[in-house]
Amino acid sequence: MDFEEVIKSRRTIRKFTDEDVPDETVREIIETGMLAPSAGNIQSWEFIIVRDKATKHSLSQEALGQMHVFEAPVVIVVAANIKLAEKRYGARGRDAYCFLSAGAATMNMLLTAVSLGLGAAWVGSFKERPVQEILKLPDYIRPVGIIPLGHPAEIPEKPSRRGYKEVVHNEKW
Ligand SMILES: Cc1cc2nc3c(=O)[nH]c(=O)nc-3n(C[C@H](O)[C@H](O)[C@H](O)COP(=O)(O)O)c2cc1C
């Protein structure tokens, strides 16, 4: 699959088969996340790999009961290390850069999953504090996305997008 095909065929996958995703593949996916751009190259991201059923269940409960978080064979939680970002960039690092960088890492991972024939979702609707508690994250590690990953059992229709003219502004608003 070439790059454009990967981008165009990516969908948010919410149904997975029972087939597992091996540790080496999870590592390959995370390693592409680690290649993302980050403010000052401080790489203020952290990744928590979750396979334990009870933990996935607790995470899904704190993500509005979203069952794809429980049903995926593996879940990767991408988190922002605000301590690292704040140390270098102060408030802007703490409030923006660390989340933007973790988002960039997430996007790389979602696209790599597609290129490997896998599917994933970026689950952002969750209660942050309980997720921190479940995963024993220190306060300065803030979860940004819960990524259920697996073999797609169903590929949804492409959702519509706002039009080019609606979102692109020439020179000024
Ligand atoms: C910040 C963010 C939060 C999201 N939260 C959720 C979520 O909680 N659950 C979910 O199933 N999908 C979630 N999504 C995925 C979007 O629903 C999805 O990207 C959008 O509907 C477009 O569909 P597509 O990804 O297939 O193009 C989230 C995406 C982003 C970027």
The ligand as an SDF file (V2000), in Angstrom:
LIG
                    3D

 31 33  0  0  0  0  0  0  0  0999 V2000
   -9.4470   13.4660   19.7500 C   0  0  0  0  0  0  0  0  0  0  0  0
  -10.2770   12.3180   19.2180 C   0  0  0  0  0  0  0  0  0  0  0  0
  -11.1470   11.6640   20.0700 C   0  0  0  0  0  0  0  0  0  0  0  0
  -11.8920   10.5720   19.6040 C   0  0  0  0  0  0  0  0  0  0  0  0
  -12.6410    9.8650   20.5000 N   0  0  0  0  0  0  0  0  0  0  0  0
  -13.2460    8.7360   20.0930 C   0  0  0  0  0  0  0  0  0  0  0  0
  -13.8930    7.8990   21.0300 C   0  0  0  0  0  0  0  0  0  0  0  0
  -13.9530    8.1670   22.2320 O   0  0  0  0  0  0  0  0  0  0  0  0
  -14.4420    6.7420   20.5680 N   0  0  0  0  0  0  0  0  0  0  0  0
  -14.3670    6.3680   19.2650 C   0  0  0  0  0  0  0  0  0  0  0  0
  -14.8520    5.2860   18.9330 O   0  0  0  0  0  0  0  0  0  0  0  0
  -13.7790    7.1520   18.3370 N   0  0  0  0  0  0  0  0  0  0  0  0
  -13.2120    8.3120   18.7230 C   0  0  0  0  0  0  0  0  0  0  0  0
  -12.5470    9.0930   17.8130 N   0  0  0  0  0  0  0  0  0  0  0  0
  -12.5620    8.7140   16.3940 C   0  0  0  0  0  0  0  0  0  0  0  0
  -13.5320    9.6030   15.6000 C   0  0  0  0  0  0  0  0  0  0  0  0
  -14.8510    9.2880   15.9680 O   0  0  0  0  0  0  0  0  0  0  0  0
  -13.2980    9.3760   14.1030 C   0  0  0  0  0  0  0  0  0  0  0  0
  -11.9650    9.7110   13.7860 O   0  0  0  0  0  0  0  0  0  0  0  0
  -14.2480   10.2210   13.2210 C   0  0  0  0  0  0  0  0  0  0  0  0
  -15.5790    9.8250   13.4110 O   0  0  0  0  0  0  0  0  0  0  0  0
  -13.9060   10.0880   11.7250 C   0  0  0  0  0  0  0  0  0  0  0  0
  -13.9190    8.7310   11.3440 O   0  0  0  0  0  0  0  0  0  0  0  0
  -12.6210    8.0470   10.6870 P   0  0  0  0  0  0  0  0  0  0  0  0
  -11.5320    8.0370   11.7340 O   0  0  0  0  0  0  0  0  0  0  0  0
  -13.0420    6.6490   10.3240 O   0  0  0  0  0  0  0  0  0  0  0  0
  -12.2230    8.8470    9.4980 O   0  0  0  0  0  0  0  0  0  0  0  0
  -11.8060   10.1760   18.2510 C   0  0  0  0  0  0  0  0  0  0  0  0
  -10.9340   10.8580   17.3950 C   0  0  0  0  0  0  0  0  0  0  0  0
  -10.1660   11.8970   17.8710 C   0  0  0  0  0  0  0  0  0  0  0  0
   -9.1710   12.5630   16.9390 C   0  0  0  0  0  0  0  0  0  0  0  0
  1  2  1  0
  2  3  1  0
  2 30  2  0
  3  4  2  0
  4  5  1  0
  4 28  1  0
  5  6  2  0
  6  7  1  0
  6 13  1  0
  7  8  2  0
  7  9  1  0
  9 10  1  0
 10 11  2  0
 10 12  1  0
 12 13  2  0
 13 14  1  0
 14 15  1  0
 14 28  1  0
 15 16  1  0
 16 17  1  0
 16 18  1  0
 18 19  1  0
 18 20  1  0
 20 21  1  0
 20 22  1  0
 22 23  1  0
 23 24  1  0
 24 25  2  0
 24 26  1  0
 24 27  1  0
 28 29  2  0
 29 30  1  0
 30 31  1  0
M  END
$$$$
